Amino acid sequence: MRIVETRKVEDCFNGSSLYRYSFDAVWNQASMLQLSDLGKLSYYPHFPRPFFRVRDSLGMEVKGIEGEDSCLVVLPGQEHAESKLRFETLFETAVDKES
């Protein structure tokens, strides 16, 4: 999976930034499970639309739905640019293991 678009999303959270990442493929169970390399993975396969969420130790959160080609990323705190770069680096490392 490769990131094809990054879009800032308007948010109302206190001090955080939201980004919508779009990819060249849709999420499947295997790609979601690989995200556990980023942090604590919660995966809900029995939901009507199977949902996943990953939280790292610094408060970054990634949320998405199986079968969709995007996910939402919440970057907390003051270091938005640094957190965003860290996510992109870790994220591409995690999903590229499948290649």
N, C-alpha and C positions, 0 to 999 in steps of 0.2 A: 504494500500500500504506500502510496505517495501523496503528500499534501499537494493539492492543486489550487487551493484558495484559502486565505485567512481573512476573516472579516470581523472587525470590532463590532460588538453588539451593545446597544444602549442598555445600561443597567441602573439599578437603584440600590445596589448593595453598598455598604459603608466601606469605602476605601479599596474596593476590588475592581478588577477589569474582567470583562467577559469577551470571549472570542469564539467564533464559529469557524471550525476547520472543516473543509471539504476535501474529499479524497478521490482517487481514481478508481476505487472499488468500494463495495458495500461491506459493512461489518458482518462477519459470520462468527460462529462460536469460537473457532480456532484463533482468529485475530483478536477477539475480545479477551480470551484467556491469556494471551501473550502480554496484555497490558499489566498483568500483575508484577512485571518487572519495574513498573513505575511507582508502585505503592500498593496499598490495601485495595484489592479488587472485590467488589460486590457485584454479583451477576444473578439476575432474576429471570431464568429461562421460562418459567411458567406464567409470566405476565402475558396478557393478550398481545403486547408488543414487547418481546424480551428486551430488558433494560440492563445496562451496566453502568457502574460508577467506580472510579478509581480516586483514591485520596492519598496524597503523599504526606510526609511528616511535616512539611512546611505549610500545609493548608491548601495546596493546589488541588483542584477537583476537575475530573474529566467525566462527562456524562454522555451517553449515547444509546441508540436503539439498534438492535440487530436488524439487518436488512436495509439500513439507511447508509448513505455515503458521507455523513458528517457527524461531528460531535461538538459539544459545548465545553469550553474550558474556562474555569474560574481561577483567576490569578489574584490571590489576596495580597494585601500589604502595600508597602510603598515601592518595592522593587519590581514594578510591572515589566519593564523591558528585560531585566535579568531573568525573571521568572518565565517569561514568554520564550526566551532563547533556550533556557534550561529545558522547558517542556518539549520544544521542537527537537532538540538534540536527543533527549531521552526517548521521545515518542518514536522518532524514526529508527533509533537503535532497537527499540522493542519490537516494532512491527516488521523490520527488515530481517529478523531472524528466520522468518518463514521462507524468504527468497533463497 
